[in-house]
Amino acid sequence: MGAVLLALAVFTVLFALGVLLTRDNFYAVVFMSATMILIAALYAVFQLQAVSILMIFIFVGAIGMVTIVLAATYRREAERQFSPRWAVFTAIAAFSAAYYLLTQHASQATAAGFELTLTPDLLLLVSSMAALIILVALSALRLMGGVSS
Amino acid sequence: MIYVLALVILLIAYLTAVSSKDLIRLLISLELMFGAVFLTLIPLFTAASETALGIAIVAIFVSSCELLILIAALILFDREKKSVLVDSVVVGGEER
């Protein structure tokens, strides 16, 4: 289980770096979708399949697809979008924070998994949140249509 | 390890955001930041799994709503300015 976690973590960071280093926005979205799938896979490793499926459906299936279409529509000449000056500050922040987290032995989840039960309250929450996202989508579509007319 | 992984992804997303030259890359970096935030939720399941599941559901739907609004705003911005470059974003009343 530990090796699976480590492998997933390494691939997640590699794909996230792909978002940073690629020149083309289209490939950046593809790398971002792959990163989200791997994050969802981490949830699945901890036996949290409900959250995992929800994340893949929404962040890859819905938002990811819309972003891919957006990136393909506004495709322009690819150029490097990487700031070395900021990279130095980010690396220093990453090292100091990771050192703090690793030395403080922050409470870590075990890979044993969690028991989850979908209670009626949680199902009500899911349905109301789905209603919210439909409402927001309709509002956004109406707003865009209003501006064009 | 989960916290460190979340931190590394969050910092990569921050670096992508500050380096981005167009709004689409900014949107992608924001989605990556949300991914990092979801990773930090995993340890919460050890303490209170039902509460954590509720928080995760609310966080997933609310963040996707926010991204949806941002996508709509991006399309509206392009219609207005005919560009999605970060340089074409001006603060209120600023002339360019």
gemmi code that builds the backbone of each chain (N, CA, C; Angstrom):
import gemmi

chains = {
    "A": [
        ("MET", (0.827, -1.210, 0.000), (0.000, 0.000, 0.000), (0.858, 1.257, 0.000)),
        ("GLY", (1.942, 1.213, 0.800), (2.849, 2.362, 0.877), (3.510, 2.648, -0.458)),
        ("ALA", (3.893, 1.568, -1.166), (4.547, 1.746, -2.471), (3.569, 2.331, -3.484)),
        ("VAL", (2.311, 1.882, -3.428), (1.289, 2.427, -4.341), (1.092, 3.917, -4.090)),
        ("LEU", (1.014, 4.261, -2.794), (0.847, 5.671, -2.420), (2.004, 6.514, -2.932)),
        ("LEU", (3.216, 5.997, -2.727), (4.410, 6.730, -3.135), (4.439, 6.912, -4.650)),
        ("ALA", (4.102, 5.842, -5.375), (4.089, 5.916, -6.843), (3.049, 6.925, -7.320)),
        ("LEU", (1.857, 6.889, -6.707), (0.816, 7.849, -7.081), (1.257, 9.280, -6.787)),
        ("ALA", (1.914, 9.467, -5.631), (2.383, 10.810, -5.244), (3.410, 11.326, -6.248)),
        ("VAL", (4.346, 10.461, -6.639), (5.395, 10.873, -7.588), (4.776, 11.257, -8.933)),
        ("PHE", (3.844, 10.423, -9.434), (3.218, 10.729, -10.721), (2.356, 11.993, -10.636)),
        ("THR", (1.713, 12.198, -9.473), (0.897, 13.418, -9.303), (1.773, 14.656, -9.423)),
        ("VAL", (2.932, 14.634, -8.742), (3.839, 15.792, -8.801), (4.381, 15.967, -10.223)),
        ("LEU", (4.698, 14.865, -10.905), (5.234, 14.954, -12.271), (4.210, 15.589, -13.219)),
        ("PHE", (2.950, 15.154, -13.117), (1.918, 15.731, -13.985), (1.659, 17.192, -13.633)),
        ("ALA", (1.726, 17.529, -12.323), (1.552, 18.935, -11.922), (2.689, 19.785, -12.490)),
        ("LEU", (3.902, 19.232, -12.495), (5.039, 19.941, -13.101), (4.837, 20.105, -14.603)),
        ("GLY", (4.165, 19.128, -15.215), (3.838, 19.221, -16.637), (2.967, 20.436, -16.935)),
        ("VAL", (2.014, 20.722, -16.024), (1.164, 21.914, -16.178), (2.030, 23.174, -16.186)),
        ("LEU", (3.021, 23.185, -15.299), (3.876, 24.375, -15.163), (4.807, 24.542, -16.362)),
        ("LEU", (5.358, 23.441, -16.839), (6.452, 23.539, -17.809), (6.005, 23.488, -19.271)),
        ("THR", (4.813, 22.954, -19.544), (4.416, 22.872, -20.946), (4.121, 24.267, -21.516)),
        ("ARG", (4.385, 24.436, -22.828), (4.182, 25.738, -23.443), (2.734, 25.927, -23.891)),
        ("ASP", (2.099, 24.819, -24.290), (0.758, 24.895, -24.874), (-0.307, 24.733, -23.791)),
        ("ASN", (-1.305, 25.629, -23.797), (-2.388, 25.550, -22.813), (-3.185, 24.263, -22.931)),
        ("PHE", (-3.323, 23.770, -24.160), (-4.097, 22.542, -24.386), (-3.474, 21.371, -23.613)),
        ("TYR", (-2.156, 21.236, -23.735), (-1.472, 20.148, -23.010), (-1.477, 20.404, -21.506)),
        ("ALA", (-1.467, 21.695, -21.130), (-1.527, 22.030, -19.700), (-2.837, 21.514, -19.092)),
        ("VAL", (-3.941, 21.675, -19.841), (-5.239, 21.177, -19.336), (-5.231, 19.654, -19.251)),
        ("VAL", (-4.627, 19.020, -20.248), (-4.566, 17.547, -20.238), (-3.768, 17.077, -19.014)),
        ("PHE", (-2.633, 17.741, -18.754), (-1.834, 17.387, -17.572), (-2.615, 17.650, -16.284)),
        ("MET", (-3.376, 18.755, -16.278), (-4.167, 19.082, -15.082), (-5.233, 18.002, -14.843)),
        ("SER", (-5.879, 17.555, -15.917), (-6.900, 16.506, -15.776), (-6.265, 15.212, -15.248)),
        ("ALA", (-5.069, 14.900, -15.757), (-4.368, 13.695, -15.284), (-4.018, 13.826, -13.801)),
        ("THR", (-3.610, 15.045, -13.398), (-3.303, 15.280, -11.973), (-4.542, 15.065, -11.113)),
        ("MET", (-5.693, 15.565, -11.591), (-6.930, 15.407, -10.813), (-7.333, 13.929, -10.728)),
        ("ILE", (-7.117, 13.182, -11.828), (-7.433, 11.745, -11.800), (-6.552, 11.036, -10.764)),
        ("LEU", (-5.276, 11.432, -10.708), (-4.364, 10.791, -9.744), (-4.719, 11.174, -8.305)),
        ("ILE", (-5.172, 12.426, -8.109), (-5.613, 12.832, -6.763), (-6.848, 12.002, -6.372)),
        ("ALA", (-7.758, 11.823, -7.331), (-8.936, 10.979, -7.069), (-8.510, 9.531, -6.793)),
        ("ALA", (-7.456, 9.082, -7.482), (-6.950, 7.725, -7.246), (-6.402, 7.581, -5.826)),
        ("LEU", (-5.789, 8.673, -5.323), (-5.306, 8.652, -3.930), (-6.475, 8.454, -2.968)),
        ("TYR", (-7.600, 9.123, -3.276), (-8.805, 8.915, -2.459), (-9.249, 7.453, -2.542)),
        ("ALA", (-9.185, 6.885, -3.737), (-9.621, 5.496, -3.926), (-8.728, 4.524, -3.146)),
        ("VAL", (-7.421, 4.856, -3.061), (-6.497, 4.005, -2.301), (-6.920, 3.939, -0.828)),
        ("PHE", (-7.453, 5.068, -0.329), (-7.915, 5.113, 1.062), (-9.361, 4.620, 1.217)),
        ("GLN", (-9.848, 3.900, 0.211), (-11.218, 3.338, 0.229), (-12.297, 4.421, 0.269)),
        ("LEU", (-11.989, 5.601, -0.293), (-12.983, 6.670, -0.337), (-13.508, 6.788, -1.776)),
        ("GLN", (-14.103, 5.714, -2.263), (-14.497, 5.671, -3.668), (-15.572, 6.694, -4.004)),
        ("ALA", (-16.470, 6.991, -3.048), (-17.558, 7.942, -3.331), (-16.984, 9.310, -3.708)),
        ("VAL", (-16.024, 9.782, -2.905), (-15.398, 11.086, -3.177), (-14.588, 11.015, -4.473)),
        ("SER", (-13.927, 9.895, -4.653), (-13.094, 9.701, -5.838), (-13.919, 9.821, -7.122)),
        ("ILE", (-15.070, 9.131, -7.148), (-15.931, 9.165, -8.339), (-16.504, 10.564, -8.554)),
        ("LEU", (-16.893, 11.201, -7.455), (-17.436, 12.568, -7.535), (-16.396, 13.523, -8.123)),
        ("MET", (-15.158, 13.386, -7.677), (-14.078, 14.267, -8.158), (-13.820, 14.042, -9.648)),
        ("ILE", (-13.793, 12.773, -10.054), (-13.513, 12.488, -11.474), (-14.668, 12.996, -12.346)),
        ("PHE", (-15.907, 12.746, -11.921), (-17.069, 13.199, -12.702), (-17.058, 14.719, -12.868)),
        ("ILE", (-16.828, 15.434, -11.759), (-16.975, 16.892, -11.804), (-15.717, 17.565, -12.347)),
        ("PHE", (-14.533, 17.207, -11.791), (-13.321, 17.954, -12.154), (-12.679, 17.489, -13.456)),
        ("VAL", (-12.938, 16.275, -13.859), (-12.400, 15.819, -15.151), (-13.529, 15.780, -16.189)),
        ("GLY", (-14.644, 15.176, -15.811), (-15.742, 15.027, -16.761), (-16.415, 16.323, -17.139)),
        ("ALA", (-16.631, 17.214, -16.173), (-17.354, 18.461, -16.477), (-16.392, 19.641, -16.661)),
        ("ILE", (-15.789, 20.081, -15.554), (-14.932, 21.284, -15.606), (-13.716, 21.056, -16.508)),
        ("GLY", (-13.112, 19.881, -16.397), (-11.920, 19.574, -17.210), (-12.233, 19.621, -18.703)),
        ("MET", (-13.374, 19.029, -19.080), (-13.746, 19.009, -20.494), (-14.016, 20.415, -21.023)),
        ("VAL", (-14.730, 21.222, -20.208), (-15.016, 22.612, -20.622), (-13.703, 23.383, -20.776)),
        ("THR", (-12.763, 23.161, -19.859), (-11.479, 23.862, -19.946), (-10.684, 23.392, -21.160)),
        ("ILE", (-10.768, 22.106, -21.484), (-10.071, 21.596, -22.678), (-10.644, 22.269, -23.931)),
        ("VAL", (-11.976, 22.370, -23.996), (-12.611, 23.037, -25.143), (-12.171, 24.500, -25.206)),
        ("LEU", (-12.142, 25.140, -24.046), (-11.729, 26.550, -23.961), (-10.288, 26.722, -24.435)),
        ("ALA", (-9.407, 25.850, -23.966), (-7.989, 25.937, -24.344), (-7.805, 25.658, -25.832)),
        ("ALA", (-8.617, 24.728, -26.375), (-8.518, 24.429, -27.807), (-9.066, 25.579, -28.641)),
        ("THR", (-10.111, 26.244, -28.140), (-10.714, 27.369, -28.872), (-9.769, 28.571, -28.908)),
        ("TYR", (-9.192, 28.896, -27.751), (-8.306, 30.058, -27.665), (-6.851, 29.641, -27.832)),
        ("ARG", (-6.619, 28.699, -28.708), (-5.252, 28.231, -28.896), (-4.451, 29.306, -29.621)),
        ("ARG", (-3.299, 29.647, -29.095), (-2.471, 30.656, -29.749), (-1.037, 30.159, -29.766)),
        ("GLU", (-0.155, 30.993, -30.272), (1.241, 30.593, -30.380), (1.793, 30.230, -29.002)),
        ("ALA", (2.325, 29.016, -28.906), (2.781, 28.531, -27.590), (4.054, 29.250, -27.165)),
        ("GLU", (4.084, 29.659, -25.924), (5.301, 30.264, -25.383), (5.473, 29.805, -23.944)),
        ("ARG", (6.710, 29.868, -23.485), (6.985, 29.381, -22.140), (6.375, 30.321, -21.105)),
        ("GLN", (5.592, 29.748, -20.186), (4.979, 30.558, -19.134), (5.564, 30.105, -17.805)),
        ("PHE", (6.822, 30.454, -17.602), (7.513, 30.017, -16.389), (8.424, 31.147, -15.920)),
        ("SER", (8.268, 31.536, -14.668), (9.048, 32.648, -14.146), (10.145, 32.106, -13.218)),
        ("PRO", (11.437, 32.121, -13.638), (12.509, 31.558, -12.799), (12.663, 32.287, -11.468)),
        ("ARG", (12.419, 33.606, -11.457), (12.569, 34.370, -10.199), (11.594, 33.864, -9.149)),
        ("TRP", (10.335, 33.678, -9.583), (9.333, 33.174, -8.639), (9.633, 31.725, -8.248)),
        ("ALA", (10.251, 30.978, -9.164), (10.562, 29.571, -8.884), (11.513, 29.455, -7.693)),
        ("VAL", (12.470, 30.403, -7.580), (13.421, 30.376, -6.450), (12.671, 30.552, -5.132)),
        ("PHE", (11.784, 31.567, -5.090), (11.009, 31.804, -3.862), (10.122, 30.599, -3.532)),
        ("THR", (9.512, 30.026, -4.568), (8.632, 28.875, -4.351), (9.415, 27.681, -3.816)),
        ("ALA", (10.620, 27.457, -4.362), (11.442, 26.326, -3.909), (11.826, 26.506, -2.444)),
        ("ILE", (12.198, 27.750, -2.061), (12.569, 28.013, -0.656), (11.361, 27.746, 0.252)),
        ("ALA", (10.194, 28.242, -0.164), (8.975, 28.032, 0.640), (8.647, 26.548, 0.747)),
        ("ALA", (8.807, 25.808, -0.367), (8.497, 24.374, -0.378), (9.417, 23.613, 0.567)),
        ("PHE", (10.731, 23.928, 0.508), (11.684, 23.212, 1.359), (11.427, 23.485, 2.836)),
        ("SER", (11.199, 24.774, 3.181), (11.003, 25.105, 4.592), (9.708, 24.484, 5.115)),
        ("ALA", (8.629, 24.562, 4.328), (7.355, 24.012, 4.798), (7.401, 22.484, 4.867)),
        ("ALA", (8.035, 21.849, 3.875), (8.128, 20.382, 3.890), (8.987, 19.916, 5.058)),
        ("TYR", (10.071, 20.658, 5.340), (10.932, 20.319, 6.485), (10.135, 20.408, 7.784)),
        ("TYR", (9.348, 21.473, 7.913), (8.532, 21.649, 9.124), (7.533, 20.502, 9.265)),
        ("LEU", (6.841, 20.176, 8.164), (5.813, 19.128, 8.213), (6.430, 17.768, 8.535)),
        ("LEU", (7.600, 17.487, 7.945), (8.207, 16.169, 8.139), (8.821, 16.026, 9.527)),
        ("THR", (9.330, 17.138, 10.099), (9.953, 17.047, 11.422), (8.938, 17.106, 12.553)),
        ("GLN", (7.790, 17.738, 12.292), (6.780, 17.871, 13.350), (5.927, 16.608, 13.482)),
        ("HIS", (6.093, 15.676, 12.571), (5.306, 14.428, 12.572), (3.811, 14.728, 12.658)),
        ("ALA", (3.345, 15.522, 11.716), (1.916, 15.853, 11.683), (1.102, 14.572, 11.537)),
        ("SER", (-0.104, 14.604, 12.100), (-0.928, 13.392, 12.082), (-1.158, 12.944, 10.636)),
        ("GLN", (-0.869, 11.706, 10.377), (-0.998, 11.202, 9.008), (-2.090, 10.142, 8.946)),
        ("ALA", (-2.759, 10.150, 7.813), (-3.786, 9.126, 7.619), (-3.112, 7.802, 7.312)),
        ("THR", (-3.665, 6.757, 7.817), (-3.128, 5.447, 7.475), (-3.769, 4.978, 6.176)),
        ("ALA", (-3.146, 4.049, 5.528), (-3.677, 3.555, 4.256), (-4.659, 2.416, 4.479)),
        ("ALA", (-5.105, 2.261, 5.729), (-5.988, 1.144, 6.034), (-7.386, 1.343, 5.463)),
        ("GLY", (-7.760, 2.599, 5.257), (-9.077, 2.882, 4.702), (-10.066, 3.333, 5.751)),
        ("PHE", (-11.163, 3.891, 5.292), (-12.167, 4.432, 6.190), (-13.518, 3.803, 5.875)),
        ("GLU", (-14.333, 3.716, 6.908), (-15.687, 3.207, 6.705), (-16.600, 4.384, 6.389)),
        ("LEU", (-17.261, 4.336, 5.247), (-18.154, 5.430, 4.877), (-19.555, 4.898, 4.649)),
        ("THR", (-20.529, 5.616, 5.180), (-21.913, 5.243, 4.893), (-22.636, 6.484, 4.390)),
        ("LEU", (-23.329, 6.332, 3.286), (-24.073, 7.470, 2.732), (-25.417, 7.569, 3.455)),
        ("THR", (-25.494, 8.484, 4.415), (-26.728, 8.660, 5.176), (-27.706, 9.505, 4.360)),
        ("PRO", (-29.000, 9.507, 4.717), (-29.980, 10.354, 3.996), (-29.582, 11.827, 4.000)),
        ("ASP", (-28.955, 12.292, 5.092), (-28.513, 13.686, 5.156), (-27.496, 13.986, 4.063)),
        ("LEU", (-26.559, 13.065, 3.883), (-25.522, 13.271, 2.872), (-26.101, 13.211, 1.460)),
        ("LEU", (-27.077, 12.316, 1.263), (-27.730, 12.238, -0.056), (-28.491, 13.527, -0.359)),
        ("LEU", (-29.132, 14.089, 0.691), (-29.832, 15.371, 0.527), (-28.821, 16.470, 0.173)),
        ("LEU", (-27.655, 16.414, 0.827), (-26.603, 17.391, 0.552), (-26.141, 17.293, -0.904)),
        ("VAL", (-25.934, 16.059, -1.383), (-25.494, 15.864, -2.767), (-26.532, 16.403, -3.741)),
        ("SER", (-27.828, 16.093, -3.479), (-28.855, 16.554, -4.423), (-28.991, 18.071, -4.394)),
        ("SER", (-28.872, 18.696, -3.208), (-28.987, 20.160, -3.171), (-27.780, 20.822, -3.824)),
        ("MET", (-26.609, 20.201, -3.688), (-25.411, 20.750, -4.333), (-25.506, 20.604, -5.852)),
        ("ALA", (-26.105, 19.487, -6.307), (-26.305, 19.305, -7.751), (-27.273, 20.358, -8.272)),
        ("ALA", (-28.318, 20.665, -7.478), (-29.259, 21.723, -7.868), (-28.540, 23.068, -7.947)),
        ("LEU", (-27.619, 23.299, -7.005), (-26.857, 24.561, -6.984), (-26.022, 24.714, -8.256)),
        ("ILE", (-25.339, 23.637, -8.647), (-24.462, 23.721, -9.819), (-25.303, 23.920, -11.092)),
        ("ILE", (-26.492, 23.311, -11.159), (-27.363, 23.526, -12.325), (-27.831, 24.981, -12.372)),
        ("LEU", (-28.168, 25.522, -11.196), (-28.611, 26.925, -11.095), (-27.508, 27.875, -11.545)),
        ("VAL", (-26.284, 27.607, -11.077), (-25.150, 28.464, -11.446), (-24.880, 28.367, -12.946)),
        ("ALA", (-24.967, 27.142, -13.497), (-24.729, 26.956, -14.936), (-25.774, 27.708, -15.750)),
        ("LEU", (-27.043, 27.622, -15.333), (-28.108, 28.329, -16.057), (-27.916, 29.843, -15.959)),
        ("SER", (-27.506, 30.315, -14.760), (-27.272, 31.754, -14.581), (-26.143, 32.231, -15.476)),
        ("ALA", (-25.067, 31.437, -15.545), (-23.917, 31.807, -16.378), (-24.319, 31.855, -17.852)),
        ("LEU", (-25.110, 30.859, -18.289), (-25.556, 30.832, -19.686), (-26.450, 32.037, -19.998)),
        ("ARG", (-27.330, 32.366, -19.061), (-28.217, 33.507, -19.255), (-27.416, 34.802, -19.327)),
        ("LEU", (-26.410, 34.926, -18.452), (-25.561, 36.123, -18.430), (-24.823, 36.283, -19.758)),
        ("MET", (-24.253, 35.182, -20.264), (-23.514, 35.244, -21.517), (-24.432, 35.581, -22.689)),
        ("GLY", (-25.630, 35.007, -22.691), (-26.595, 35.303, -23.746), (-27.032, 36.761, -23.696)),
        ("GLY", (-27.206, 37.306, -22.486), (-27.604, 38.704, -22.311), (-26.568, 39.663, -22.853)),
        ("VAL", (-25.313, 39.380, -22.623), (-24.256, 40.269, -23.082), (-24.163, 40.257, -24.595)),
        ("SER", (-24.302, 39.065, -25.203), (-24.172, 38.983, -26.654), (-25.308, 39.707, -27.368)),
        ("SER", (-26.522, 39.707, -26.759), (-27.628, 40.386, -27.415), (-27.539, 41.902, -27.169)),
    ],
    "B": [
        ("MET", (2.869, 12.475, 4.674), (3.203, 12.494, 3.251), (2.121, 13.191, 2.422)),
        ("ILE", (0.860, 13.000, 2.847), (-0.246, 13.625, 2.110), (-0.135, 15.147, 2.176)),
        ("TYR", (0.211, 15.668, 3.383), (0.331, 17.121, 3.537), (1.454, 17.667, 2.662)),
        ("VAL", (2.575, 16.967, 2.635), (3.726, 17.418, 1.836), (3.359, 17.402, 0.351)),
        ("LEU", (2.681, 16.343, -0.079), (2.249, 16.252, -1.478), (1.308, 17.409, -1.827)),
        ("ALA", (0.354, 17.673, -0.917), (-0.588, 18.785, -1.145), (0.158, 20.109, -1.226)),
        ("LEU", (1.146, 20.269, -0.358), (1.932, 21.509, -0.339), (2.712, 21.690, -1.639)),
        ("VAL", (3.321, 20.609, -2.118), (4.113, 20.684, -3.355), (3.197, 21.042, -4.533)),
        ("ILE", (2.033, 20.393, -4.613), (1.107, 20.689, -5.717), (0.589, 22.123, -5.618)),
        ("LEU", (0.312, 22.561, -4.386), (-0.168, 23.936, -4.185), (0.885, 24.947, -4.641)),
        ("LEU", (2.144, 24.690, -4.296), (3.208, 25.626, -4.687), (3.431, 25.607, -6.200)),
        ("ILE", (3.326, 24.433, -6.819), (3.434, 24.375, -8.289), (2.293, 25.192, -8.911)),
        ("ALA", (1.094, 25.070, -8.311), (-0.061, 25.821, -8.831), (0.150, 27.321, -8.649)),
        ("TYR", (0.710, 27.732, -7.497), (1.001, 29.159, -7.265), (1.996, 29.660, -8.301)),
        ("LEU", (3.043, 28.863, -8.525), (4.085, 29.252, -9.487), (3.487, 29.364, -10.896)),
        ("THR", (2.589, 28.450, -11.236), (1.910, 28.529, -12.537), (1.074, 29.803, -12.621)),
        ("ALA", (0.408, 30.138, -11.502), (-0.459, 31.331, -11.499), (0.363, 32.609, -11.676)),
        ("VAL", (1.483, 32.735, -10.962), (2.265, 33.976, -11.066), (3.029, 34.049, -12.384)),
        ("SER", (3.277, 32.901, -13.019), (4.003, 32.909, -14.296), (3.070, 33.021, -15.497)),
        ("SER", (1.762, 32.868, -15.272), (0.859, 32.749, -16.424), (0.758, 34.052, -17.207)),
        ("LYS", (0.697, 33.910, -18.522), (0.579, 35.078, -19.394), (-0.825, 35.200, -19.971)),
        ("ASP", (-1.626, 34.152, -19.843), (-3.025, 34.274, -20.277), (-3.964, 33.723, -19.207)),
        ("LEU", (-5.230, 34.095, -19.343), (-6.209, 33.779, -18.298), (-6.550, 32.292, -18.252)),
        ("ILE", (-6.364, 31.595, -19.375), (-6.677, 30.155, -19.387), (-5.692, 29.411, -18.492)),
        ("ARG", (-4.411, 29.787, -18.560), (-3.408, 29.148, -17.695), (-3.705, 29.461, -16.223)),
        ("LEU", (-4.221, 30.673, -15.996), (-4.606, 31.061, -14.632), (-5.743, 30.164, -14.115)),
        ("LEU", (-6.706, 29.901, -14.989), (-7.832, 29.018, -14.643), (-7.333, 27.601, -14.341)),
        ("ILE", (-6.393, 27.130, -15.167), (-5.840, 25.782, -14.959), (-5.127, 25.709, -13.607)),
        ("SER", (-4.363, 26.771, -13.285), (-3.631, 26.774, -12.006), (-4.603, 26.771, -10.830)),
        ("LEU", (-5.729, 27.449, -10.999), (-6.734, 27.475, -9.929), (-7.320, 26.081, -9.700)),
        ("GLU", (-7.572, 25.360, -10.790), (-8.093, 23.987, -10.658), (-7.080, 23.093, -9.944)),
        ("LEU", (-5.805, 23.337, -10.239), (-4.740, 22.576, -9.574), (-4.703, 22.886, -8.069)),
        ("MET", (-4.933, 24.166, -7.740), (-4.970, 24.561, -6.317), (-6.105, 23.838, -5.589)),
        ("PHE", (-7.252, 23.735, -6.255), (-8.376, 23.014, -5.642), (-8.002, 21.544, -5.411)),
        ("GLY", (-7.291, 20.973, -6.354), (-6.831, 19.587, -6.198), (-5.964, 19.419, -4.961)),
        ("ALA", (-5.076, 20.389, -4.742), (-4.212, 20.343, -3.561), (-5.032, 20.458, -2.279)),
        ("VAL", (-6.052, 21.316, -2.326), (-6.908, 21.482, -1.146), (-7.646, 20.177, -0.835)),
        ("PHE", (-8.121, 19.496, -1.886), (-8.844, 18.229, -1.657), (-7.936, 17.168, -1.036)),
        ("LEU", (-6.651, 17.226, -1.375), (-5.715, 16.257, -0.784), (-5.624, 16.427, 0.734)),
        ("THR", (-5.669, 17.686, 1.191), (-5.547, 17.925, 2.640), (-6.770, 17.425, 3.402)),
        ("LEU", (-7.843, 17.131, 2.674), (-9.056, 16.625, 3.349), (-8.911, 15.160, 3.761)),
        ("ILE", (-8.010, 14.427, 3.102), (-7.911, 12.977, 3.362), (-7.664, 12.667, 4.848)),
        ("PRO", (-6.680, 13.337, 5.513), (-6.467, 13.006, 6.935), (-7.661, 13.310, 7.827)),
        ("LEU", (-8.522, 14.238, 7.391), (-9.701, 14.577, 8.196), (-10.651, 13.382, 8.316)),
        ("PHE", (-10.603, 12.473, 7.351), (-11.486, 11.298, 7.385), (-11.156, 10.372, 8.562)),
        ("THR", (-9.923, 10.457, 9.089), (-9.580, 9.617, 10.243), (-10.310, 10.080, 11.500)),
        ("ALA", (-10.484, 11.401, 11.637), (-11.101, 11.950, 12.846), (-12.620, 11.835, 12.801)),
        ("ALA", (-13.217, 12.324, 11.729), (-14.680, 12.313, 11.629), (-15.049, 12.065, 10.175)),
        ("SER", (-15.275, 10.805, 9.836), (-15.451, 10.465, 8.421), (-16.716, 11.069, 7.812)),
        ("GLU", (-17.828, 11.073, 8.589), (-19.074, 11.613, 8.024), (-18.985, 13.113, 7.808)),
        ("THR", (-18.424, 13.818, 8.780), (-18.241, 15.267, 8.646), (-17.311, 15.573, 7.476)),
        ("ALA", (-16.235, 14.800, 7.381), (-15.274, 15.010, 6.306), (-15.923, 14.785, 4.944)),
        ("LEU", (-16.793, 13.763, 4.869), (-17.477, 13.504, 3.597), (-18.393, 14.666, 3.238)),
        ("GLY", (-19.091, 15.202, 4.250), (-19.954, 16.375, 4.015), (-19.139, 17.563, 3.531)),
        ("ILE", (-17.997, 17.821, 4.191), (-17.131, 18.941, 3.800), (-16.614, 18.724, 2.371)),
        ("ALA", (-16.233, 17.470, 2.074), (-15.704, 17.177, 0.735), (-16.761, 17.419, -0.335)),
        ("ILE", (-17.995, 16.983, -0.066), (-19.070, 17.181, -1.057), (-19.321, 18.668, -1.294)),
        ("VAL", (-19.418, 19.427, -0.181), (-19.657, 20.874, -0.323), (-18.487, 21.531, -1.063)),
        ("ALA", (-17.252, 21.156, -0.691), (-16.063, 21.763, -1.315), (-16.007, 21.456, -2.809)),
        ("ILE", (-16.313, 20.211, -3.187), (-16.255, 19.838, -4.608), (-17.281, 20.627, -5.418)),
        ("PHE", (-18.508, 20.683, -4.926), (-19.550, 21.363, -5.708), (-19.347, 22.875, -5.736)),
        ("VAL", (-18.987, 23.454, -4.580), (-18.823, 24.920, -4.536), (-17.632, 25.346, -5.395)),
        ("SER", (-16.521, 24.590, -5.338), (-15.359, 24.964, -6.153), (-15.660, 24.793, -7.641)),
        ("SER", (-16.462, 23.771, -7.985), (-16.804, 23.615, -9.404), (-17.720, 24.742, -9.866)),
        ("CYS", (-18.603, 25.223, -8.972), (-19.449, 26.389, -9.298), (-18.562, 27.604, -9.556)),
        ("GLU", (-17.561, 27.773, -8.704), (-16.659, 28.924, -8.839), (-15.909, 28.856, -10.173)),
        ("LEU", (-15.461, 27.658, -10.525), (-14.742, 27.502, -11.797), (-15.662, 27.760, -12.981)),
        ("LEU", (-16.917, 27.343, -12.843), (-17.905, 27.577, -13.904), (-18.113, 29.074, -14.122)),
        ("ILE", (-18.229, 29.808, -13.020), (-18.396, 31.267, -13.099), (-17.152, 31.892, -13.731)),
        ("LEU", (-15.975, 31.386, -13.357), (-14.730, 31.917, -13.922), (-14.652, 31.672, -15.425)),
        ("ILE", (-15.103, 30.490, -15.860), (-15.094, 30.180, -17.297), (-16.028, 31.140, -18.030)),
        ("ALA", (-17.213, 31.381, -17.444), (-18.153, 32.329, -18.053), (-17.547, 33.726, -18.098)),
        ("ALA", (-16.881, 34.117, -16.996), (-16.249, 35.445, -16.938), (-15.146, 35.571, -17.983)),
        ("LEU", (-14.415, 34.472, -18.190), (-13.327, 34.467, -19.175), (-13.884, 34.674, -20.590)),
        ("ILE", (-14.990, 33.992, -20.893), (-15.607, 34.144, -22.224), (-16.132, 35.579, -22.404)),
        ("LEU", (-16.748, 36.120, -21.347), (-17.247, 37.493, -21.405), (-16.096, 38.488, -21.579)),
        ("PHE", (-14.989, 38.231, -20.890), (-13.810, 39.096, -20.988), (-13.272, 39.100, -22.414)),
        ("ASP", (-13.262, 37.915, -23.030), (-12.770, 37.823, -24.409), (-13.694, 38.582, -25.366)),
        ("ARG", (-14.999, 38.497, -25.123), (-15.935, 39.231, -25.982), (-15.723, 40.738, -25.862)),
        ("GLU", (-15.412, 41.164, -24.645), (-15.245, 42.605, -24.381), (-13.908, 43.117, -24.912)),
        ("LYS", (-12.819, 42.399, -24.614), (-11.461, 42.890, -24.906), (-10.838, 42.250, -26.148)),
        ("LYS", (-11.472, 41.210, -26.670), (-10.907, 40.447, -27.815), (-9.530, 39.873, -27.492)),
        ("SER", (-9.339, 39.503, -26.255), (-8.049, 38.940, -25.836), (-8.228, 38.204, -24.513)),
        ("VAL", (-7.403, 37.184, -24.298), (-7.436, 36.497, -22.993), (-6.086, 36.643, -22.286)),
        ("LEU", (-5.296, 37.621, -22.713), (-3.987, 37.812, -22.084), (-4.130, 38.506, -20.735)),
        ("VAL", (-3.243, 38.142, -19.805), (-3.278, 38.746, -18.474), (-2.994, 40.244, -18.569)),
        ("ASP", (-2.150, 40.634, -19.537), (-1.792, 42.052, -19.695), (-3.000, 42.929, -20.027)),
        ("SER", (-4.018, 42.317, -20.631), (-5.175, 43.133, -21.009), (-6.161, 43.322, -19.858)),
        ("VAL", (-5.861, 42.719, -18.701), (-6.716, 42.911, -17.520), (-6.313, 44.226, -16.859)),
        ("VAL", (-7.262, 45.128, -16.681), (-6.959, 46.406, -16.032), (-7.813, 46.537, -14.783)),
        ("VAL", (-7.293, 47.280, -13.817), (-8.078, 47.503, -12.598), (-9.082, 48.614, -12.881)),
        ("GLY", (-10.074, 48.727, -12.015), (-11.203, 49.626, -12.264), (-10.818, 51.026, -12.718)),
        ("GLY", (-11.259, 51.397, -13.903), (-11.055, 52.749, -14.404), (-9.694, 53.003, -15.023)),
        ("GLU", (-8.774, 52.057, -14.916), (-7.433, 52.277, -15.463), (-7.495, 52.263, -16.987)),
        ("GLU", (-6.877, 53.245, -17.596), (-6.853, 53.319, -19.057), (-5.624, 52.607, -19.583)),
        ("ARG", (-5.750, 51.981, -20.742), (-4.589, 51.326, -21.348), (-4.490, 51.686, -22.827)),
    ],
}
model = gemmi.Model(1)
for chain_id, residues in chains.items():
    chain = gemmi.Chain(chain_id)
    for i, (resn, *xyz) in enumerate(residues, 1):
        res = gemmi.Residue()
        res.name, res.seqid = resn, gemmi.SeqId(i, " ")
        for name, pos in zip(("N", "CA", "C"), xyz):
            atom = gemmi.Atom()
            atom.name, atom.element = name, gemmi.Element(name[0])
            atom.pos, atom.b_iso = gemmi.Position(*pos), 0.0
            res.add_atom(atom)
        chain.add_residue(res)
    model.add_chain(chain)
structure = gemmi.Structure()
structure.add_model(model)
structure.setup_entities()
